């Protein structure tokens, strides 16, 4: 049995929330990997396109280039629509992820226990205008589940495309996998909206709580 002291000692009462944030971050990285797969499926599986994807950095540019390319090269209306749906879903997941990963946080405390986290981030068009988002662990886990659905759809869509329409530059002399059916489309993630924090705290159906930085 480990006798290591509990960690982290500096956020002892929000481990579930921190775990959910970690799941969001890790799962989003997987979704981004599947965006890369679709990007290469239409722009070419080669070092140049992989370098381009890495250098673009901004996912909005990556998505725009993928949309434009699949509009020209997509094998069917279903595939074009599916790739666009993935792009829409990924863009929403990215917006939510960026809010959570680039915000300052404060804790909502009730009876000595932390019940939620307030994320504070400057507005995109005016960084001096602060947007606030109050999220308990249930809401954070819902966001993680939505990102997972986007990631899973991207992976299954990539397999469907490359198994039904093999890419020689992907499989080489190897046999492609057996064709797979078109995957079910997940609902689009719900975008986070700024909240009036006192009102949002009241919506938790709890007694008045205080903030702690």
ABEGO torsion letter per residue (X at the ends): XBABBBOBAABAAAAAAAAAAAAAAAAAAAAAAAAAAAAAAAAEBBAAAAAAAAAAGBAAAAAAAAAAAAAAABABAAAAAAAAAAAAAAAAAAAAAAAAAABBBBBBBBGGBBABBBBBBBBAABAABBBBBBBBAAAAAAAAAAAAAAAAAAAAAAAAAAAABBBAAAAEABBBBBBBBBBBBBBBBBBBBBBBAAAAAAAAGBBBBBBBX
